[in-house]
Amino acid sequence: MRFRAHDTFFIRKGWLYKGIKNVIEDKYVFMGASGNPMDILGIGSNMVKSLRYWLQAVGLTSEPTSGKRFQEITPFGNIIIEHDKYIEEIGTLWLLHYKLASNKDEATSWYYFFNEFRQSEFTRDDFITQLDAYIRINGEDEKSTRILTDDFNCIISTYVPRIKSNPEKVHPENNIDCPLGELSLIDILNKREKIYKKSIPKIEDIHPIIALAIIVDNADNNEIRISSILNDKCNAGKILNLDIIALTAILNRIEKKGYIEINRTAGLDVIKLSDTIKGKTRNERFLWCINEYYRILNN
């Protein structure tokens, strides 16, 4: 489990492109082997640490766990660089969100919020109290309230645009928002009381092949129970804040594209993967879906 590795800085627009661009040019850029990373990246020292963390948390880069440290682009990251290096497509944002919200080891609070935290309407104290209990139950060392509060605040800043939270302080040309705010996964229910809610995003904003990428990345078989897609940790239902109605609508769209067949025979609600996807490993299926998404966009 890892907490507050972001150093209170959420992902800013342009940060991820800046990071991957410089990692491509110098895999030691964050380690300072070729010069001061603050000068190279044009951000402060704490932001440098934060960006180094975020690149890994969203799956764009990785670092060796032993030996000399450096960053390298992941296979997932290479696809993003090839097709959407400026992180502009909504599908790219969904994929980055999936990587972040399923990253139990490196982004524990994000994982907990989307996969374990059951309240749809909540306050900061609700989240912190339950996250603290989750940490204790799992035998981890106790974390200070400040650390958990910083994680909560960063989650809110990740998914709630500042035009909603502090409209009076936002300049029209300000780019400080996190791009994941476009996904509309969290909203403000009561600003005065600071009550938030998990929101079901617009179904039309979720491309069918993006949802399929999440589903196949959590499946070992060619037949997948719809109940698993809805309820299993890190699967589409949890990660995308979907109820059964929204999930059914998305699955129908995936079926119309020919990627799956929905089978409700004898009360067994399952989806069957198409022959195009069968025969691949989980990771191969995931990367195939991502490439297919960009192929469709470019045609």
LINGIHU-V959486 format. One record per backbone hydrogen bond with DSSP energy under -0.5 kcal/mol. CO is the residue of the C=O (numbers start at 1). NH is the residue of the N-H. Records with the same first field share a line. If there is no record, write none. Layout:
# LINGIHU-V959486
CO = NH + NH
This chain:
# LINGIHU-V959486
2 = 108 + 109
4 = 7
6 = 9
8 = 10
12 = 15 + 16
14 = 18
15 = 19
16 = 20
17 = 21
18 = 22
19 = 23
20 = 24
21 = 25
22 = 26
26 = 29
27 = 71
28 = 31 + 32 + 33
29 = 32
32 = 35
36 = 39 + 40
37 = 41
38 = 42 + 43
44 = 48
45 = 49
46 = 50
47 = 51
48 = 52
49 = 53
50 = 54
51 = 55
52 = 56
53 = 56 + 57
54 = 58
55 = 60 + 61
56 = 59
60 = 74
62 = 72
70 = 64
72 = 62
74 = 78
75 = 79
76 = 80
77 = 81
78 = 82
79 = 83
80 = 84
81 = 85
84 = 87
89 = 93
90 = 94
91 = 95
92 = 96
93 = 97
94 = 98
95 = 99
96 = 100
97 = 101
98 = 102
100 = 103
102 = 104
103 = 107
107 = 111
108 = 112
109 = 113
110 = 114
111 = 115
112 = 116 + 117
116 = 118
120 = 198
122 = 196
123 = 127
124 = 128
125 = 129
126 = 130
127 = 131
128 = 132
129 = 133
130 = 134
131 = 135
132 = 136
133 = 137
134 = 138
135 = 140
136 = 139
144 = 148
145 = 149
146 = 150
147 = 151
148 = 152
149 = 153
150 = 154
151 = 155
152 = 156
153 = 157
154 = 158
155 = 159
156 = 160
157 = 178
159 = 161 + 186
161 = 164 + 165
162 = 166
166 = 169
167 = 170
169 = 171
171 = 174
175 = 13
177 = 13
178 = 181
179 = 182
180 = 183
181 = 184
185 = 199
187 = 189 + 197
190 = 194 + 195
195 = 189 + 190
196 = 122
197 = 187
199 = 201
202 = 205
203 = 206
205 = 207
207 = 210 + 211
208 = 212
209 = 213
210 = 214
211 = 215
212 = 216
213 = 217
215 = 218
216 = 219
222 = 273
224 = 271
225 = 229
226 = 230
227 = 231
228 = 232
229 = 237
232 = 235 + 238
235 = 239
236 = 240
237 = 242
238 = 241
240 = 201
243 = 247
244 = 248
245 = 249
246 = 250
247 = 251
248 = 252
249 = 253
250 = 254
251 = 255
252 = 256
253 = 257
254 = 259 + 260
255 = 258
259 = 274
261 = 272
262 = 264
263 = 270
264 = 267
265 = 268
267 = 269
268 = 270
269 = 226 + 227
270 = 263
271 = 224
272 = 261
274 = 277 + 278
277 = 280
281 = 285
282 = 286
283 = 287
284 = 288
285 = 289
286 = 290
287 = 291
288 = 292
289 = 293
290 = 294
291 = 295
292 = 296
293 = 297
294 = 298
295 = 299
296 = 299
